[in-house]
């Protein structure tokens, strides 16, 4: 199936410091594209993949599960590690959970992580109904475009495939058990007004990781998709400052001027 316009993956060859960005459930790279471009303009090597089953039609996602989504970001991380001397992982929502599992599994191979409104649990009665309900009903209403900024639109599905949602629930349980294995420096940014992922998820993550270098920032002006919202610039600036602190000289190998000329291009597959 063709990829939805704007939902294409993004890659940029920059310097020796790389960043892998992980988008959210039923979303697409479009939600993180401005963040990726910001990092690329500052000389970082950037990978923003399209997760399997995403960015086309919801029926494609119905055939995928967390193992497929995780395998994709794991593969991208390994490719970045071959290319770069230092690698960071950033994620939004479910992408935050993917980021946390990569951190738990890859240890010192990841220099630091940044998560925005990271998801940790499927909440409410629907979580308990999913194992049975997914065999009776194929979809429920979508989760995209929870954005306070007027005119803000997230490219993604207007329906949630319930087989995929059930897999997501299992994935969250797995990652929750692995959080104590997360030891890397972590920057966590979350919105007090989030209609998709409650602040309780961020609080639990902060309480369970073993990281000692941890910073928490509240995104007071944004809803769930904060990377496309009023606080987007703050996310971009704080995350680059985080990388620069942990990897001094990050981005200077290429330089902003050269990076602008070597604009990252969207690539299929």
Secondary structure as GFF3:
##gff-version 3
##sequence-region A 1 269
A	DSSP	beta_strand	9	12	.	.	.	ID=ss1
A	DSSP	beta_strand	17	22	.	.	.	ID=ss2
A	DSSP	three_ten_helix	29	31	.	.	.	ID=ss3
A	DSSP	alpha_helix	33	41	.	.	.	ID=ss4
A	DSSP	beta_strand	45	48	.	.	.	ID=ss5
A	DSSP	alpha_helix	58	61	.	.	.	ID=ss6
A	DSSP	alpha_helix	66	83	.	.	.	ID=ss7
A	DSSP	beta_strand	86	92	.	.	.	ID=ss8
A	DSSP	alpha_helix	94	106	.	.	.	ID=ss9
A	DSSP	three_ten_helix	107	109	.	.	.	ID=ss10
A	DSSP	beta_strand	112	116	.	.	.	ID=ss11
A	DSSP	alpha_helix	125	133	.	.	.	ID=ss12
A	DSSP	beta_strand	139	141	.	.	.	ID=ss13
A	DSSP	beta_strand	159	161	.	.	.	ID=ss14
A	DSSP	alpha_helix	162	178	.	.	.	ID=ss15
A	DSSP	three_ten_helix	179	181	.	.	.	ID=ss16
A	DSSP	beta_strand	185	190	.	.	.	ID=ss17
A	DSSP	alpha_helix	199	208	.	.	.	ID=ss18
A	DSSP	beta_strand	214	218	.	.	.	ID=ss19
A	DSSP	three_ten_helix	226	228	.	.	.	ID=ss20
A	DSSP	alpha_helix	232	246	.	.	.	ID=ss21
A	DSSP	alpha_helix	256	261	.	.	.	ID=ss22
A	DSSP	beta_strand	265	267	.	.	.	ID=ss23
###
